[in-house]
Amino acid sequence: MTKKRLLLVGILFLLIGAALVLMVQKRFLHPASQYEKPIVCVSTFTLYEVSTAIAGNTLEIYPIVPLGSDAHMFSPSPSQVAQISASAFFIYNGAGFETWSESLKSTLPEKVQVIDMSTHVTLLKERGVYDPHYWLDIDNMIKMTQALEGEFSKSFSQNAKLYHTNAAAYINKLQKLKFDYARGLEECKNRTLISNHDAFGYLTHANVLENVSIIGLSSDEQPSANVIKQIIIRIKEHGIKTIFFEEMINDNVAQTIARETGANAQSLQPLENISENELKSHQTYESIMRTNLAKLTQAMECR
């Protein structure tokens, strides 16, 4: 192949990549009312990814929570409520994650099919309440995929074969990811994950790790002095070298503990949402989870 032809092929791939990014950005940034295909409104990124993986280009998947925002603290605007009301589906995480969803769903027209995804997965309880971060257990992502394949196939039966094929391909990726997590975290010198926010309970439970957090399930909690003291003692006594923090919430306390103990402060993505930079760099659930895995295996000295 000549240099000129190689250059043309390279330019073509760049143009295709740019077009895909623009398509995803449009779905995040433009009103759902502009779309001609049936609209599916989803609350957060993981629901967006699963829905898109199944539907392909047959449906317009519209994420409600803006890029880079704290999904715990979000509430929809009147225009977003109108967009949800005009959709074929409204899909949300449930289990208390979206505090605004319970009051909203009772106001939606009957034509809108409402799916509380937490009813299709296996939930864990933390301190007496359900932990809503269930997508960090890869088995739950598989259950989410199976549930949405069934729902979409019932409503748009002409595409059922495509949805089944797409779901099977996506589940195959998830199963490979689950295997790599089990293998990567099988033998580790340290098995304690310390983070600034209790968002990683499903990840630790699925991989037989200990989960220790500075604050609880809600990102607006304030840690007590005693909790901070106990975490500092644990880090020093057990020689823990890394404390993880979630970038989209305040990490001041995690950074302070890191300085106090000499530990390294490292970001870990709980996939409650993604940033605009992550979107532009084509990040997916799988790629982000693999980045998390690499950070965990290094921090926990796995072999």
C-alpha positions as CSV (number, residue, x, y, z in Angstrom):
1,M,0.0,0.0,0.0
2,T,1.4,3.4,-1.0
3,K,2.1,6.1,1.5
4,K,-0.7,8.2,0.0
5,R,-3.2,5.5,0.3
6,L,-2.1,4.8,3.9
7,L,-2.6,8.5,4.7
8,L,-6.1,8.5,3.1
9,V,-7.1,5.4,5.2
10,G,-5.8,7.1,8.3
11,I,-7.8,10.2,7.6
12,L,-10.9,8.0,7.0
13,F,-10.5,6.3,10.4
14,L,-10.1,9.7,12.1
15,L,-13.3,11.0,10.4
16,I,-15.2,8.0,11.5
17,G,-14.0,8.3,15.1
18,A,-14.9,12.0,15.1
19,A,-18.4,11.2,13.8
20,L,-19.0,8.6,16.6
21,V,-17.8,11.1,19.3
22,L,-20.1,13.8,17.9
23,M,-23.0,11.3,17.9
24,V,-22.5,10.4,21.6
25,Q,-22.0,14.0,22.6
26,K,-25.2,15.0,20.8
27,R,-27.1,12.5,22.9
28,F,-25.6,14.0,26.1
29,L,-26.0,17.6,25.2
30,H,-29.1,18.1,23.0
31,P,-32.8,17.9,23.9
32,A,-34.4,14.5,23.3
33,S,-37.3,16.2,21.5
34,Q,-35.0,16.6,18.4
35,Y,-34.9,12.9,17.8
36,E,-37.0,11.0,15.2
37,K,-36.5,7.5,16.6
38,P,-38.2,6.2,19.8
39,I,-36.6,7.8,22.8
40,V,-35.2,6.0,25.9
41,C,-34.4,8.3,28.8
42,V,-31.9,6.9,31.3
43,S,-30.6,8.5,34.4
44,T,-26.9,7.7,34.4
45,F,-24.0,6.5,32.3
46,T,-24.0,2.7,32.9
47,L,-27.7,2.6,31.9
48,Y,-26.8,4.6,28.9
49,E,-24.1,2.3,27.9
50,V,-26.1,-0.9,28.4
51,S,-29.1,0.5,26.5
52,T,-26.9,1.7,23.6
53,A,-25.0,-1.6,23.4
54,I,-28.3,-3.4,23.0
55,A,-30.3,-1.0,20.8
56,G,-27.5,0.0,18.3
57,N,-29.0,2.7,16.1
58,T,-32.6,1.7,16.5
59,L,-33.4,3.9,19.5
60,E,-32.2,7.3,20.7
61,I,-30.8,6.9,24.2
62,Y,-30.9,10.1,26.2
63,P,-28.9,10.4,29.5
64,I,-30.5,12.8,32.0
65,V,-27.6,13.4,34.5
66,P,-25.1,15.9,32.8
67,L,-21.5,14.9,32.2
68,G,-19.2,15.4,35.1
69,S,-21.8,16.1,37.7
70,D,-22.4,14.4,41.0
71,A,-25.3,12.0,40.2
72,H,-26.2,11.9,43.9
73,M,-26.9,15.6,44.1
74,F,-28.7,16.0,40.7
75,S,-32.3,16.9,40.1
76,P,-33.9,17.3,36.6
77,S,-34.9,20.6,35.2
78,P,-38.5,21.2,33.9
79,S,-37.3,20.7,30.3
80,Q,-35.7,17.4,31.2
81,V,-38.9,16.3,32.9
82,A,-40.7,17.1,29.7
83,Q,-38.2,15.0,27.7
84,I,-38.8,12.1,30.0
85,S,-42.5,12.5,29.6
86,A,-42.2,12.3,25.8
87,S,-40.1,9.1,25.9
88,A,-40.9,5.5,25.3
89,F,-38.9,4.4,28.4
90,F,-37.6,6.0,31.5
91,I,-34.9,3.8,33.1
92,Y,-33.4,4.7,36.4
93,N,-31.1,2.9,38.9
94,G,-33.4,2.9,41.9
95,A,-32.4,1.6,45.4
96,G,-32.4,5.2,46.5
97,F,-29.8,6.5,44.1
98,E,-32.0,9.0,42.3
99,T,-34.0,10.7,45.1
100,W,-35.9,12.6,42.5
101,S,-37.2,9.6,40.5
102,E,-39.8,8.3,42.9
103,S,-41.9,11.5,42.9
104,L,-41.3,12.0,39.1
105,K,-42.4,8.6,37.9
106,S,-45.9,9.0,39.4
107,T,-46.4,12.1,37.2
108,L,-45.4,10.5,33.9
109,P,-47.9,9.6,31.1
110,E,-49.0,6.0,31.0
111,K,-47.3,5.5,27.7
112,V,-43.9,5.9,29.3
113,Q,-42.6,2.5,30.5
114,V,-40.8,3.0,33.8
115,I,-38.0,0.6,34.7
116,D,-36.5,0.6,38.2
117,M,-33.3,-1.4,37.3
118,S,-32.6,-2.2,41.0
119,T,-35.5,-4.7,40.8
120,H,-33.5,-6.8,38.2
121,V,-30.2,-7.1,40.1
122,T,-28.8,-8.5,43.3
123,L,-28.6,-5.8,46.0
124,L,-26.3,-5.5,49.0
125,K,-27.1,-3.7,52.3
126,E,-24.7,-1.3,53.9
127,R,-25.5,-0.1,57.4
128,G,-29.1,-1.2,57.1
129,V,-29.8,0.4,53.7
130,Y,-29.4,-0.9,50.1
131,D,-26.3,0.2,48.4
132,P,-27.3,1.6,44.9
133,H,-23.8,1.2,43.3
134,Y,-24.7,-2.3,42.0
135,W,-23.2,-1.9,38.5
136,L,-19.7,-2.4,40.0
137,D,-20.6,-6.0,40.4
138,I,-20.1,-7.3,36.8
139,D,-22.8,-10.0,37.4
140,N,-25.3,-7.2,37.9
141,M,-24.2,-5.5,34.6
142,I,-25.0,-8.9,32.9
143,K,-28.4,-8.9,34.6
144,M,-29.1,-5.4,33.5
145,T,-28.2,-6.3,29.9
146,Q,-30.6,-9.3,30.0
147,A,-33.4,-7.3,31.5
148,L,-33.2,-4.5,29.0
149,E,-32.9,-6.9,26.1
150,G,-36.2,-8.4,27.2
151,E,-37.9,-5.0,27.6
152,F,-36.7,-3.6,24.3
153,S,-37.6,-6.8,22.5
154,K,-41.1,-6.7,23.8
155,S,-41.7,-3.1,22.8
156,F,-39.9,-3.2,19.5
157,S,-40.3,-6.8,18.4
158,Q,-39.2,-6.1,14.9
159,N,-35.7,-5.6,16.3
160,A,-35.7,-8.5,18.8
161,K,-33.1,-10.6,16.8
162,L,-30.7,-7.6,16.7
163,Y,-31.2,-6.9,20.4
164,H,-30.4,-10.5,21.3
165,T,-27.3,-10.6,19.1
166,N,-26.1,-7.3,20.5
167,A,-26.8,-8.3,24.1
168,A,-25.0,-11.6,23.7
169,A,-21.9,-9.8,22.4
170,Y,-21.9,-7.3,25.2
171,I,-22.4,-10.0,27.9
172,N,-19.4,-11.9,26.4
173,K,-17.2,-8.8,27.0
174,L,-18.5,-8.5,30.5
175,Q,-17.8,-12.2,31.3
176,K,-14.2,-11.7,30.0
177,L,-13.9,-8.6,32.2
178,K,-15.2,-10.6,35.3
179,F,-12.6,-13.3,34.6
180,D,-9.8,-10.8,34.4
181,Y,-10.9,-9.2,37.7
182,A,-11.0,-12.6,39.5
183,R,-7.6,-13.5,38.1
184,G,-6.0,-10.1,38.8
185,L,-7.2,-9.9,42.4
186,E,-6.8,-13.5,43.3
187,E,-3.4,-13.2,45.2
188,C,-2.7,-9.8,46.8
189,K,-0.5,-8.8,49.7
190,N,-3.2,-6.3,50.8
191,R,-6.9,-6.9,50.4
192,T,-8.3,-3.6,51.9
193,L,-9.7,-0.9,49.7
194,I,-9.9,2.5,51.5
195,S,-11.8,5.2,49.7
196,N,-13.3,8.6,50.4
197,H,-16.9,7.5,49.5
198,D,-18.6,4.2,50.1
199,A,-19.2,3.5,46.4
200,F,-17.1,0.4,46.0
201,G,-19.0,-2.2,48.1
202,Y,-20.1,-4.3,45.2
203,L,-16.6,-4.4,43.7
204,T,-15.1,-5.4,46.9
205,H,-17.8,-8.0,47.7
206,A,-17.5,-9.6,44.3
207,N,-13.7,-9.9,44.6
208,V,-13.4,-10.8,48.3
209,L,-11.8,-7.5,49.3
210,E,-12.4,-5.5,52.5
211,N,-14.2,-2.2,51.9
212,V,-13.4,0.8,54.2
213,S,-14.8,4.3,53.5
214,I,-14.4,7.7,55.0
215,I,-18.0,8.6,54.4
216,G,-21.1,6.5,53.7
217,L,-23.3,5.9,50.6
218,S,-24.3,9.6,50.2
219,S,-21.6,11.9,48.8
220,D,-22.7,14.9,50.9
221,E,-22.0,13.2,54.3
222,Q,-19.3,14.6,56.6
223,P,-16.8,12.2,58.2
224,S,-16.4,12.1,62.0
225,A,-13.1,12.8,63.6
226,N,-13.2,9.3,65.1
227,V,-13.6,7.6,61.7
228,I,-10.7,9.6,60.3
229,K,-8.6,8.6,63.3
230,Q,-9.4,4.9,63.0
231,I,-8.6,4.9,59.2
232,I,-5.3,6.6,59.9
233,I,-4.4,3.9,62.5
234,R,-5.4,1.1,60.1
235,I,-3.3,2.5,57.3
236,K,-0.3,2.8,59.5
237,E,-0.7,-0.6,61.2
238,H,-1.3,-2.6,58.0
239,G,1.2,-0.7,55.8
240,I,-1.5,0.3,53.3
241,K,0.1,2.3,50.6
242,T,-2.9,3.8,48.7
243,I,-6.1,5.6,49.6
244,F,-8.6,5.9,46.8
245,F,-10.8,8.9,46.0
246,E,-13.7,9.6,43.7
247,E,-12.9,12.6,41.5
248,M,-16.4,14.0,41.2
249,I,-16.8,14.6,44.9
250,N,-14.7,16.5,47.5
251,D,-11.5,14.6,48.1
252,N,-10.0,16.9,50.7
253,V,-10.2,14.4,53.6
254,A,-8.7,11.6,51.5
255,Q,-5.8,13.9,50.5
256,T,-5.3,14.9,54.2
257,I,-5.2,11.3,55.3
258,A,-2.7,10.4,52.5
259,R,-0.4,13.2,53.7
260,E,-0.7,12.2,57.3
261,T,0.1,8.5,56.6
262,G,2.5,8.8,53.7
263,A,0.1,6.8,51.5
264,N,-0.5,7.6,47.9
265,A,-3.8,9.2,46.9
266,Q,-5.2,7.6,43.8
267,S,-8.5,8.2,41.9
268,L,-10.9,5.3,41.3
269,Q,-13.9,5.6,39.1
270,P,-17.2,4.3,40.5
271,L,-19.0,4.9,37.2
272,E,-21.8,6.9,38.7
273,N,-21.1,9.3,35.9
274,I,-18.3,10.1,33.5
275,S,-16.5,13.3,32.6
276,E,-16.6,15.1,29.3
277,N,-12.9,14.2,28.8
278,E,-13.7,10.5,29.4
279,L,-16.4,10.7,26.8
280,K,-14.2,12.4,24.3
281,S,-11.5,9.8,24.8
282,H,-14.0,7.0,24.0
283,Q,-14.0,5.6,27.6
284,T,-16.5,2.8,28.2
285,Y,-17.6,0.8,31.2
286,E,-15.1,-1.9,30.2
287,S,-12.2,0.4,29.7
288,I,-12.8,2.3,32.9
289,M,-13.2,-0.9,34.9
290,R,-9.9,-2.2,33.4
291,T,-8.2,1.1,34.5
292,N,-9.6,0.5,38.0
293,L,-8.3,-3.0,38.0
294,A,-4.8,-1.9,37.0
295,K,-4.8,0.6,39.9
296,L,-6.1,-1.9,42.4
297,T,-3.6,-4.6,41.5
298,Q,-0.8,-2.2,41.9
299,A,-2.1,-0.7,45.1
300,M,-2.8,-4.1,46.7
301,E,0.5,-5.6,45.4
302,C,-1.2,-8.4,43.5
303,R,0.7,-11.0,41.5
